């Protein structure tokens, strides 16, 4: 049987991975919508509430930054 610490660490690792995946998926999907002039997301959500003192302390930037990075990546891939 897993201890509290093991369960806590496993949940924290999943959380950190989920935050990273959410940002990547949001950025890519929003960039694709923007490139195709399709409606999609409204105003980007705040990123600070996703921080966790132990498992995601370095969450910074913004979802808008993620979209710009995804667009830049798409443009450099197309070249």
ZAMARGU-4260 file (C-alpha; in steps of 0.2 Angstrom, whole numbers, plus 5000, padded with zeros to 4 digits):
<rodrens>
0) 5000/5000/5000 | 5007/5017/4995 | 5011/5029/5008 | 5004/5047/5009 | 5020/5054/5003
5) 5021/5042/4988 | 5003/5046/4983 | 5006/5065/4986 | 5022/5064/4975 | 5013/5054/4961
10) 4998/5066/4961 | 5010/5081/4960 | 5020/5073/4946 | 5004/5071/4936 | 4999/5088/4940
15) 5015/5096/4934 | 5014/5085/4918 | 4995/5090/4915 | 5000/5109/4917 | 5013/5107/4904
20) 5002/5097/4892 | 4987/5110/4894 | 4999/5124/4890 | 5006/5115/4874 | 4989/5109/4868
25) 4981/5126/4871 | 4995/5135/4862 | 4994/5124/4847 | 4975/5123/4846 | 4974/5142/4847
30) 4988/5145/4835 | 4979/5133/4822 | 4963/5142/4825 | 4971/5159/4822 | 4980/5153/4807
35) 4964/5147/4799 | 4954/5162/4805 | 4943/5151/4815 | 4934/5155/4831 | 4941/5146/4846
40) 4945/5152/4864 | 4940/5168/4871 | 4952/5179/4881 | 4967/5168/4887 | 4965/5162/4906
45) 4977/5168/4919 | 4992/5156/4922 | 4997/5161/4939 | 4983/5150/4947 | 4991/5135/4940
50) 5006/5137/4951 | 5009/5125/4965 | 5023/5129/4977 | 5031/5112/4975 | 5026/5104/4959
55) 5024/5119/4947 | 5033/5133/4955 | 5040/5140/4939 | 5024/5142/4930 | 5025/5159/4922
60) 5022/5168/4906 | 5005/5167/4898 | 4994/5157/4887 | 4996/5171/4874 | 5015/5168/4875
65) 5011/5150/4872 | 5001/5154/4856 | 5014/5165/4849 | 5027/5152/4852 | 5016/5139/4843
70) 5013/5151/4829 | 5032/5154/4827 | 5035/5135/4828 | 5023/5132/4814 | 5031/5146/4803
75) 5048/5139/4806 | 5042/5122/4802 | 5034/5127/4786 | 5050/5135/4779
</rodrens>
